């Protein structure tokens, strides 16, 4: 049994689409390219997806879930929450540094994807990663390693934006300081702000 026939149709289509999007980018990839790679017809694709855009978003979600699977181990792992946040930033840099498709979808300025589909794919990623941050902060509040007076939703949004600024500058080579120093400084600032106050 070949790799294509071993997978369920949506999985096979997503794998084929991911290969095509990574190779040629969103604009240059056609539905015919995807279905030829998957060894199926257009009707099969449209049975599961309403458009090429929907296929692309499914590919981004599948790639993102691979990252989330690793990140979730950190959320449930040992150590104080501020330390786990730093490790999450490091994991994000490592994963996104290797995953050109997620990077392009989030930043939208490469040849792989742009425009509305890039914004939609970025929203999928922001929503999922903010959810991870909210979960991590809630754990910290329950265990007493994160201040109880911090509003979790707002903190998750702010941490996301700060973290992505560090990740983006690292991935794009724009940082004026070494990444390890930036991460250490970020961890100190975030850690101090999250730690419970001692009266």
GROMACS elastic network, one bead per residue, 0.5 to 0.9 nm:
[ bonds ]
;  ai    aj funct       b0    kb
    1     4     6  0.82152   500
    1     5     6  0.63418   500
    1     6     6  0.63038   500
    2     5     6  0.53910   500
    2     6     6  0.61547   500
    2     7     6  0.89821   500
    3     6     6  0.52124   500
    3     7     6  0.67328   500
    3    12     6  0.85738   500
    4     7     6  0.57537   500
    4     8     6  0.84427   500
    4     9     6  0.86841   500
    4    12     6  0.59552   500
    4    13     6  0.89674   500
    4    15     6  0.89205   500
    4    16     6  0.87726   500
    4    37     6  0.89584   500
    4    38     6  0.65105   500
    4    39     6  0.73299   500
    5     8     6  0.75157   500
    5     9     6  0.83779   500
    5    12     6  0.78561   500
    5    38     6  0.89810   500
    5    39     6  0.86563   500
    6    12     6  0.84150   500
    7    10     6  0.81258   500
    7    11     6  0.59312   500
    7    12     6  0.54002   500
    8    11     6  0.53183   500
    8    12     6  0.59536   500
    8    13     6  0.85633   500
    9    13     6  0.60130   500
    9    14     6  0.85054   500
    9    38     6  0.85297   500
    9    40     6  0.86394   500
    9    44     6  0.77566   500
    9    45     6  0.82916   500
    9    48     6  0.84684   500
   10    13     6  0.50662   500
   10    14     6  0.60400   500
   10    15     6  0.85184   500
   10    44     6  0.88749   500
   10    45     6  0.78460   500
   10    48     6  0.66197   500
   10    49     6  0.87130   500
   11    14     6  0.50931   500
   11    15     6  0.60714   500
   11    16     6  0.84916   500
   12    15     6  0.51850   500
   12    16     6  0.61094   500
   12    17     6  0.85030   500
   12    38     6  0.59373   500
   12    39     6  0.87644   500
   13    16     6  0.50560   500
   13    17     6  0.59262   500
   13    18     6  0.84144   500
   13    34     6  0.69626   500
   13    35     6  0.70199   500
   13    37     6  0.82115   500
   13    38     6  0.55763   500
   13    39     6  0.88043   500
   13    40     6  0.83715   500
   13    44     6  0.88580   500
   13    45     6  0.69683   500
   13    55     6  0.82335   500
   14    17     6  0.50151   500
   14    18     6  0.59505   500
   14    19     6  0.85638   500
   14    34     6  0.86132   500
   14    38     6  0.85758   500
   14    55     6  0.68933   500
   14    56     6  0.82569   500
   14    58     6  0.68612   500
   14    59     6  0.56801   500
   14    62     6  0.80362   500
   15    18     6  0.51321   500
   15    19     6  0.63082   500
   15    20     6  0.87673   500
   15    37     6  0.89201   500
   15    38     6  0.77684   500
   15    59     6  0.76413   500
   16    19     6  0.52246   500
   16    20     6  0.63602   500
   16    21     6  0.87022   500
   16    33     6  0.86013   500
   16    34     6  0.56416   500
   16    35     6  0.74570   500
   16    36     6  0.84194   500
   16    37     6  0.53464   500
   16    38     6  0.51499   500
   16    39     6  0.88524   500
   17    20     6  0.50803   500
   17    21     6  0.59780   500
   17    22     6  0.84055   500
   17    29     6  0.83541   500
   17    31     6  0.85742   500
   17    33     6  0.80653   500
   17    34     6  0.50580   500
   17    35     6  0.80818   500
   17    37     6  0.77280   500
   17    38     6  0.79532   500
   17    55     6  0.71456   500
   17    56     6  0.73224   500
   17    59     6  0.70466   500
   18    21     6  0.51410   500
   18    22     6  0.59767   500
   18    23     6  0.84031   500
   18    34     6  0.85936   500
   18    55     6  0.89420   500
   18    56     6  0.77475   500
   18    59     6  0.57893   500
   18    60     6  0.83356   500
   18    63     6  0.87850   500
   18   101     6  0.85799   500
   19    22     6  0.53173   500
   19    23     6  0.61303   500
   19    24     6  0.85955   500
   19    34     6  0.84591   500
   19    37     6  0.83170   500
   20    23     6  0.50466   500
   20    24     6  0.58260   500
   20    25     6  0.71611   500
   20    26     6  0.83138   500
   20    28     6  0.89690   500
   20    29     6  0.62250   500
   20    30     6  0.86681   500
   20    33     6  0.70694   500
   20    34     6  0.65124   500
   20    37     6  0.78614   500
   21    24     6  0.53466   500
   21    26     6  0.53903   500
   21    27     6  0.85481   500
   21    28     6  0.81887   500
   21    29     6  0.62065   500
   21    34     6  0.88362   500
   21    56     6  0.78500   500
   21    59     6  0.88172   500
   21   101     6  0.77952   500
   21   112     6  0.70214   500
   21   113     6  0.86590   500
   22    25     6  0.57772   500
   22    26     6  0.82609   500
   22   100     6  0.76584   500
   22   101     6  0.62876   500
   22   112     6  0.71218   500
   23    29     6  0.86168   500
   23   112     6  0.84938   500
   24    27     6  0.78451   500
   24    28     6  0.57186   500
   24    29     6  0.59404   500
   24   111     6  0.85999   500
   24   112     6  0.69752   500
   25    28     6  0.57815   500
   25    29     6  0.61981   500
   25   101     6  0.85877   500
   25   111     6  0.63706   500
   25   113     6  0.60332   500
   26    29     6  0.54702   500
   26    30     6  0.82414   500
   26    52     6  0.86394   500
   26    53     6  0.86063   500
   26    56     6  0.75558   500
   26   111     6  0.83064   500
   26   112     6  0.55909   500
   26   113     6  0.51848   500
   26   114     6  0.80596   500
   26   117     6  0.87607   500
   27    30     6  0.77291   500
   27   111     6  0.86403   500
   27   112     6  0.75111   500
   27   113     6  0.69021   500
   27   114     6  0.85094   500
   28   112     6  0.87457   500
   29    32     6  0.82260   500
   29    33     6  0.62076   500
   29    34     6  0.74026   500
   29    52     6  0.88528   500
   30    33     6  0.50679   500
   30    34     6  0.65240   500
   30    35     6  0.87871   500
   30    52     6  0.76565   500
   31    34     6  0.51479   500
   31    35     6  0.61971   500
   31    36     6  0.84913   500
   31    42     6  0.70044   500
   31    45     6  0.81745   500
   31    51     6  0.85077   500
   31    52     6  0.64812   500
   32    35     6  0.51894   500
   32    36     6  0.59103   500
   32    37     6  0.84220   500
   32    41     6  0.80507   500
   32    42     6  0.69290   500
   33    36     6  0.52411   500
   33    37     6  0.61382   500
   33    38     6  0.85968   500
   34    37     6  0.51607   500
   34    38     6  0.61449   500
   34    39     6  0.85236   500
   34    40     6  0.86975   500
   34    42     6  0.87684   500
   34    45     6  0.86518   500
   35    39     6  0.58544   500
   35    40     6  0.51171   500
   35    41     6  0.56072   500
   35    42     6  0.61224   500
   35    44     6  0.82770   500
   35    45     6  0.70411   500
   36    40     6  0.62931   500
   36    41     6  0.74139   500
   36    42     6  0.89457   500
   37    40     6  0.79346   500
   38    41     6  0.84809   500
   40    43     6  0.82883   500
   40    44     6  0.65555   500
   40    45     6  0.78242   500
   41    44     6  0.54909   500
   41    45     6  0.68680   500
   42    45     6  0.51312   500
   42    46     6  0.62502   500
   42    47     6  0.85776   500
   43    46     6  0.51402   500
   43    47     6  0.60949   500
   43    48     6  0.89726   500
   44    47     6  0.50875   500
   44    48     6  0.69345   500
   44    49     6  0.88060   500
   45    48     6  0.55341   500
   45    49     6  0.59276   500
   45    50     6  0.81530   500
   45    51     6  0.86561   500
   45    55     6  0.86228   500
   46    50     6  0.55228   500
   46    51     6  0.71121   500
   47    50     6  0.75951   500
   48    55     6  0.87758   500
   49    52     6  0.75924   500
   49    53     6  0.87143   500
   49    54     6  0.58472   500
   49    55     6  0.60845   500
   49    58     6  0.88637   500
   50    53     6  0.81108   500
   50    54     6  0.62219   500
   50    55     6  0.79776   500
   51    54     6  0.51445   500
   51    55     6  0.64826   500
   51    56     6  0.87291   500
   52    55     6  0.50048   500
   52    56     6  0.61728   500
   52    57     6  0.86735   500
   53    56     6  0.50325   500
   53    57     6  0.62444   500
   53    58     6  0.86188   500
   53   117     6  0.64208   500
   54    57     6  0.51449   500
   54    58     6  0.61996   500
   54    59     6  0.86621   500
   54   117     6  0.89928   500
   55    58     6  0.50444   500
   55    59     6  0.62475   500
   55    60     6  0.87327   500
   56    59     6  0.50194   500
   56    60     6  0.62631   500
   56    61     6  0.86006   500
   56   117     6  0.79310   500
   56   121     6  0.81802   500
   57    60     6  0.50064   500
   57    61     6  0.60742   500
   57    62     6  0.85440   500
   57   117     6  0.77345   500
   57   120     6  0.76163   500
   57   121     6  0.58851   500
   57   124     6  0.81360   500
   58    61     6  0.50219   500
   58    62     6  0.61103   500
   58    63     6  0.86008   500
   59    62     6  0.50968   500
   59    63     6  0.61977   500
   59    64     6  0.84555   500
   60    63     6  0.51262   500
   60    64     6  0.59177   500
   60    65     6  0.84807   500
   60   101     6  0.74573   500
   60   102     6  0.64636   500
   60   105     6  0.76655   500
   60   121     6  0.65493   500
   60   124     6  0.81709   500
   60   125     6  0.82461   500
   61    65     6  0.59965   500
   61    66     6  0.87216   500
   61   121     6  0.80673   500
   61   124     6  0.72161   500
   61   125     6  0.77585   500
   62    65     6  0.51424   500
   62    66     6  0.66223   500
   63    66     6  0.53184   500
   63    67     6  0.68185   500
   63    68     6  0.88914   500
   63    99     6  0.82993   500
   63   101     6  0.83118   500
   63   102     6  0.71702   500
   64    67     6  0.51122   500
   64    68     6  0.61348   500
   64    69     6  0.86256   500
   64   102     6  0.72230   500
   64   124     6  0.87404   500
   64   125     6  0.69111   500
   64   128     6  0.83946   500
   65    69     6  0.59529   500
   65    70     6  0.86676   500
   65   128     6  0.89372   500
   66    69     6  0.52508   500
   66    70     6  0.68080   500
   66    71     6  0.88226   500
   67    70     6  0.53961   500
   67    71     6  0.61686   500
   67    72     6  0.85939   500
   67    91     6  0.85279   500
   67    92     6  0.78154   500
   67    95     6  0.67683   500
   67    96     6  0.86208   500
   68    72     6  0.57396   500
   68    73     6  0.85675   500
   68   128     6  0.80804   500
   68   129     6  0.78089   500
   68   132     6  0.81272   500
   69    72     6  0.52969   500
   69    73     6  0.68290   500
   70    73     6  0.54927   500
   70    74     6  0.71496   500
   70    91     6  0.82044   500
   71    74     6  0.52564   500
   71    75     6  0.65851   500
   71    88     6  0.64410   500
   71    91     6  0.73063   500
   71    92     6  0.81849   500
   71   132     6  0.79203   500
   72    76     6  0.63594   500
   72    77     6  0.83210   500
   72   132     6  0.73212   500
   73    76     6  0.52911   500
   73    77     6  0.57361   500
   74    78     6  0.76714   500
   74    84     6  0.62148   500
   74    85     6  0.84132   500
   74    87     6  0.75606   500
   74    88     6  0.69160   500
   74   136     6  0.87780   500
   75    78     6  0.84575   500
   75    81     6  0.81822   500
   75    84     6  0.70316   500
   75    85     6  0.85039   500
   75    88     6  0.84471   500
   75   132     6  0.73737   500
   75   133     6  0.83545   500
   75   135     6  0.73916   500
   75   136     6  0.54985   500
   75   139     6  0.82706   500
   76   136     6  0.80924   500
   76   139     6  0.86727   500
   77    84     6  0.78883   500
   78    81     6  0.86157   500
   78    84     6  0.80069   500
   79    82     6  0.84230   500
   79    83     6  0.65190   500
   79    84     6  0.66368   500
   80    83     6  0.55148   500
   80    84     6  0.64570   500
   80    85     6  0.88605   500
   80   140     6  0.73528   500
   80   143     6  0.88518   500
   80   145     6  0.62305   500
   80   146     6  0.86689   500
   81    85     6  0.60968   500
   81    86     6  0.87353   500
   81   136     6  0.67375   500
   81   137     6  0.70844   500
   81   139     6  0.76602   500
   81   140     6  0.54843   500
   81   145     6  0.64682   500
   81   146     6  0.71365   500
   81   191     6  0.84916   500
   81   194     6  0.88255   500
   82    85     6  0.50325   500
   82    86     6  0.65088   500
   82    87     6  0.88267   500
   82   137     6  0.89125   500
   82   140     6  0.83688   500
   82   145     6  0.79468   500
   82   146     6  0.79292   500
   82   187     6  0.68553   500
   82   188     6  0.86587   500
   82   190     6  0.69993   500
   82   191     6  0.50722   500
   82   192     6  0.86531   500
   82   194     6  0.72363   500
   82   195     6  0.80083   500
   83    86     6  0.52276   500
   83    87     6  0.63984   500
   83    88     6  0.86699   500
   83   187     6  0.73014   500
   83   191     6  0.77308   500
   84    88     6  0.60532   500
   84    89     6  0.86932   500
   84   136     6  0.83083   500
   85    89     6  0.63646   500
   85    90     6  0.87211   500
   85   133     6  0.80771   500
   85   136     6  0.79790   500
   85   187     6  0.76974   500
   85   190     6  0.87282   500
   85   191     6  0.88151   500
   86    89     6  0.51638   500
   86    90     6  0.63536   500
   86    91     6  0.86654   500
   86   183     6  0.68706   500
   86   184     6  0.79736   500
   86   186     6  0.78458   500
   86   187     6  0.57677   500
   86   190     6  0.89796   500
   87    91     6  0.60646   500
   87    92     6  0.84806   500
   88    91     6  0.50150   500
   88    92     6  0.60441   500
   88    93     6  0.86277   500
   89    92     6  0.50155   500
   89    93     6  0.62589   500
   89    94     6  0.86604   500
   89   163     6  0.64538   500
   89   164     6  0.83784   500
   89   166     6  0.83613   500
   89   167     6  0.73238   500
   89   183     6  0.78319   500
   90    93     6  0.51931   500
   90    94     6  0.62391   500
   90    95     6  0.86283   500
   90   167     6  0.84417   500
   90   183     6  0.78335   500
   91    94     6  0.50728   500
   91    95     6  0.60084   500
   91    96     6  0.83932   500
   92    95     6  0.51706   500
   92    96     6  0.58288   500
   92    97     6  0.80115   500
   92   164     6  0.89728   500
   92   167     6  0.73410   500
   93    96     6  0.53574   500
   93    97     6  0.56463   500
   93    98     6  0.85350   500
   93   166     6  0.87483   500
   93   167     6  0.55789   500
   93   168     6  0.83636   500
   93   170     6  0.75368   500
   93   171     6  0.71351   500
   94    97     6  0.51550   500
   94    98     6  0.65162   500
   94    99     6  0.87668   500
   95    98     6  0.53617   500
   95    99     6  0.60938   500
   96   100     6  0.68146   500
   96   101     6  0.85021   500
   96   102     6  0.64242   500
   96   103     6  0.56706   500
   96   167     6  0.84821   500
   96   171     6  0.79407   500
   97   100     6  0.69500   500
   97   103     6  0.74026   500
   97   167     6  0.89627   500
   97   170     6  0.88810   500
   97   171     6  0.61331   500
   98   101     6  0.89796   500
   98   103     6  0.86331   500
   99   102     6  0.56267   500
   99   103     6  0.62960   500
   99   104     6  0.86589   500
  100   104     6  0.59166   500
  100   105     6  0.84190   500
  100   112     6  0.84254   500
  101   104     6  0.51389   500
  101   105     6  0.60636   500
  101   106     6  0.85973   500
  101   112     6  0.70523   500
  101   113     6  0.82841   500
  102   106     6  0.60885   500
  102   107     6  0.85515   500
  102   121     6  0.83703   500
  102   122     6  0.84025   500
  102   125     6  0.84110   500
  103   106     6  0.52422   500
  103   107     6  0.60840   500
  103   108     6  0.78171   500
  103   110     6  0.88013   500
  103   168     6  0.88339   500
  103   171     6  0.86627   500
  104   107     6  0.53108   500
  104   108     6  0.50058   500
  104   109     6  0.64585   500
  104   110     6  0.57114   500
  104   111     6  0.79754   500
  104   112     6  0.62945   500
  104   113     6  0.62749   500
  104   114     6  0.80029   500
  104   118     6  0.76728   500
  104   122     6  0.89923   500
  105   108     6  0.52556   500
  105   109     6  0.84049   500
  105   110     6  0.86740   500
  105   112     6  0.80069   500
  105   113     6  0.63417   500
  105   114     6  0.75072   500
  105   117     6  0.79991   500
  105   119     6  0.74324   500
  105   120     6  0.84371   500
  105   121     6  0.56018   500
  105   122     6  0.56749   500
  105   125     6  0.86968   500
  106   109     6  0.88209   500
  106   118     6  0.67699   500
  106   119     6  0.74672   500
  106   121     6  0.67346   500
  106   123     6  0.80563   500
  106   125     6  0.72547   500
  106   126     6  0.83888   500
  107   110     6  0.79051   500
  107   114     6  0.87033   500
  107   118     6  0.77495   500
  107   119     6  0.86202   500
  107   122     6  0.74454   500
  107   168     6  0.81383   500
  108   111     6  0.84911   500
  108   112     6  0.81527   500
  108   113     6  0.60349   500
  108   115     6  0.73121   500
  108   117     6  0.89745   500
  108   118     6  0.54503   500
  108   119     6  0.74212   500
  108   122     6  0.81924   500
  109   112     6  0.82122   500
  109   113     6  0.73312   500
  109   114     6  0.63761   500
  109   118     6  0.88993   500
  110   113     6  0.63889   500
  110   114     6  0.73336   500
  111   114     6  0.75751   500
  113   117     6  0.72654   500
  113   118     6  0.59115   500
  114   117     6  0.64430   500
  114   119     6  0.77258   500
  115   118     6  0.54183   500
  115   119     6  0.65425   500
  115   120     6  0.88946   500
  116   119     6  0.50963   500
  116   120     6  0.61703   500
  116   121     6  0.85645   500
  117   120     6  0.50635   500
  117   121     6  0.60612   500
  117   122     6  0.84630   500
  118   121     6  0.50965   500
  118   122     6  0.60175   500
  118   123     6  0.85721   500
  119   122     6  0.50320   500
  119   123     6  0.61821   500
  119   124     6  0.87601   500
  120   123     6  0.51114   500
  120   124     6  0.64445   500
  120   125     6  0.88927   500
  121   124     6  0.51439   500
  121   125     6  0.64968   500
  121   126     6  0.87788   500
  122   125     6  0.51434   500
  122   126     6  0.61174   500
  122   127     6  0.85579   500
  123   126     6  0.50611   500
  123   127     6  0.59949   500
  123   128     6  0.85115   500
  124   127     6  0.53748   500
  124   128     6  0.63002   500
  124   129     6  0.87240   500
  125   128     6  0.52463   500
  125   129     6  0.60866   500
  125   130     6  0.84276   500
  126   129     6  0.53191   500
  126   130     6  0.59407   500
  126   131     6  0.84401   500
  126   157     6  0.89851   500
  126   160     6  0.77920   500
  127   130     6  0.53109   500
  127   131     6  0.62211   500
  127   132     6  0.88786   500
  128   131     6  0.51181   500
  128   132     6  0.65242   500
  128   133     6  0.89007   500
  129   132     6  0.50050   500
  129   133     6  0.63244   500
  129   134     6  0.86602   500
  129   156     6  0.89216   500
  129   160     6  0.75087   500
  130   134     6  0.61006   500
  130   135     6  0.85447   500
  130   153     6  0.82770   500
  130   156     6  0.56644   500
  130   157     6  0.62871   500
  130   159     6  0.84039   500
  130   160     6  0.63218   500
  131   134     6  0.50772   500
  131   135     6  0.62009   500
  131   136     6  0.86373   500
  131   153     6  0.88259   500
  131   156     6  0.77825   500
  132   135     6  0.51216   500
  132   136     6  0.62060   500
  132   137     6  0.86704   500
  132   156     6  0.85111   500
  133   136     6  0.50369   500
  133   137     6  0.61012   500
  133   138     6  0.85093   500
  133   152     6  0.86402   500
  133   153     6  0.88341   500
  133   155     6  0.85045   500
  133   156     6  0.53228   500
  133   157     6  0.83191   500
  133   159     6  0.77726   500
  133   160     6  0.76279   500
  134   137     6  0.51552   500
  134   138     6  0.60787   500
  134   139     6  0.86053   500
  134   152     6  0.59119   500
  134   153     6  0.63137   500
  134   155     6  0.78755   500
  134   156     6  0.53782   500
  134   157     6  0.86137   500
  135   138     6  0.51508   500
  135   139     6  0.62870   500
  135   140     6  0.87005   500
  135   152     6  0.87310   500
  135   156     6  0.89585   500
  136   139     6  0.51412   500
  136   140     6  0.62985   500
  136   141     6  0.88028   500
  137   141     6  0.62353   500
  137   142     6  0.86461   500
  137   146     6  0.67834   500
  137   152     6  0.64272   500
  137   155     6  0.82079   500
  137   156     6  0.75650   500
  137   194     6  0.88970   500
  138   141     6  0.50973   500
  138   142     6  0.62190   500
  138   143     6  0.86460   500
  138   146     6  0.81894   500
  138   152     6  0.69190   500
  139   142     6  0.51134   500
  139   143     6  0.61664   500
  139   144     6  0.84114   500
  139   145     6  0.84784   500
  139   146     6  0.82611   500
  140   143     6  0.51998   500
  140   144     6  0.58445   500
  140   147     6  0.79020   500
  140   148     6  0.87460   500
  140   194     6  0.89271   500
  141   144     6  0.50089   500
  141   145     6  0.61481   500
  141   147     6  0.60914   500
  141   148     6  0.54779   500
  141   149     6  0.89113   500
  141   150     6  0.87703   500
  141   196     6  0.88952   500
  142   145     6  0.78812   500
  142   146     6  0.80481   500
  142   148     6  0.82709   500
  143   146     6  0.76944   500
  144   147     6  0.69641   500
  144   148     6  0.75824   500
  144   195     6  0.84764   500
  144   196     6  0.71455   500
  145   148     6  0.89299   500
  145   194     6  0.76700   500
  145   195     6  0.59176   500
  145   196     6  0.64313   500
  146   149     6  0.88283   500
  146   150     6  0.80785   500
  146   191     6  0.86891   500
  146   193     6  0.86900   500
  146   194     6  0.50091   500
  146   196     6  0.56095   500
  147   150     6  0.59070   500
  147   193     6  0.82753   500
  147   194     6  0.55755   500
  147   195     6  0.55350   500
  147   197     6  0.69830   500
  148   151     6  0.81180   500
  148   196     6  0.71941   500
  149   152     6  0.89305   500
  149   196     6  0.87312   500
  150   153     6  0.89203   500
  150   154     6  0.81786   500
  150   155     6  0.69151   500
  150   194     6  0.78543   500
  151   154     6  0.56375   500
  151   155     6  0.60611   500
  151   156     6  0.85943   500
  152   155     6  0.50598   500
  152   156     6  0.59558   500
  152   157     6  0.85889   500
  153   156     6  0.52009   500
  153   157     6  0.63384   500
  153   158     6  0.87557   500
  154   157     6  0.51973   500
  154   158     6  0.62341   500
  154   159     6  0.85608   500
  155   158     6  0.51220   500
  155   159     6  0.59461   500
  155   160     6  0.83762   500
  156   159     6  0.51229   500
  156   160     6  0.59951   500
  156   161     6  0.86820   500
  157   160     6  0.50885   500
  157   161     6  0.63419   500
  157   162     6  0.87224   500
  158   161     6  0.52327   500
  158   162     6  0.61916   500
  158   163     6  0.84111   500
  159   162     6  0.51486   500
  159   163     6  0.57901   500
  159   164     6  0.83099   500
  159   190     6  0.82068   500
  160   163     6  0.51113   500
  160   164     6  0.59388   500
  160   165     6  0.84897   500
  161   164     6  0.51748   500
  161   165     6  0.61821   500
  161   166     6  0.88081   500
  162   165     6  0.51600   500
  162   166     6  0.65351   500
  162   167     6  0.87600   500
  162   186     6  0.85926   500
  163   166     6  0.51979   500
  163   167     6  0.61667   500
  163   168     6  0.85244   500
  163   186     6  0.83316   500
  164   168     6  0.57214   500
  164   169     6  0.83192   500
  165   168     6  0.51916   500
  165   169     6  0.61466   500
  165   170     6  0.84718   500
  166   169     6  0.54214   500
  166   170     6  0.61273   500
  166   171     6  0.86076   500
  166   175     6  0.80127   500
  166   179     6  0.81627   500
  166   182     6  0.74062   500
  166   183     6  0.77958   500
  166   186     6  0.85868   500
  167   170     6  0.51165   500
  167   171     6  0.60327   500
  167   172     6  0.84847   500
  167   179     6  0.89483   500
  168   171     6  0.51253   500
  168   172     6  0.59703   500
  168   173     6  0.83063   500
  168   174     6  0.82021   500
  168   175     6  0.88772   500
  169   172     6  0.51634   500
  169   173     6  0.57735   500
  169   175     6  0.51216   500
  169   176     6  0.88698   500
  170   173     6  0.52017   500
  170   174     6  0.64611   500
  170   175     6  0.59198   500
  170   178     6  0.84987   500
  170   179     6  0.64526   500
  171   174     6  0.79037   500
  171   175     6  0.89446   500
  172   175     6  0.80539   500
  173   176     6  0.85291   500
  174   177     6  0.89859   500
  175   178     6  0.70868   500
  175   179     6  0.75728   500
  175   182     6  0.86055   500
  176   179     6  0.89851   500
  177   180     6  0.84847   500
  177   181     6  0.67397   500
  177   182     6  0.64823   500
  178   181     6  0.53901   500
  178   182     6  0.62708   500
  178   183     6  0.87208   500
  179   183     6  0.60437   500
  179   184     6  0.84500   500
  180   183     6  0.51181   500
  180   184     6  0.60763   500
  180   185     6  0.85782   500
  181   184     6  0.50186   500
  181   185     6  0.60973   500
  181   186     6  0.84583   500
  182   185     6  0.51619   500
  182   186     6  0.60172   500
  182   187     6  0.84748   500
  183   187     6  0.59675   500
  183   188     6  0.85253   500
  184   187     6  0.50853   500
  184   188     6  0.62427   500
  184   189     6  0.87399   500
  185   188     6  0.50621   500
  185   189     6  0.62054   500
  185   190     6  0.84894   500
  186   189     6  0.51806   500
  186   190     6  0.59142   500
  186   191     6  0.80389   500
  187   190     6  0.51901   500
  187   191     6  0.54723   500
  187   192     6  0.82012   500
  188   191     6  0.50332   500
  188   192     6  0.59599   500
  188   193     6  0.84815   500
  189   192     6  0.53694   500
  189   193     6  0.62709   500
  189   194     6  0.86822   500
  190   193     6  0.51240   500
  190   194     6  0.60562   500
  190   195     6  0.85177   500
  191   194     6  0.52173   500
  191   195     6  0.59949   500
  192   195     6  0.54344   500
  192   196     6  0.86017   500
  193   196     6  0.82622   500
  194   197     6  0.87700   500
  195   198     6  0.89450   500
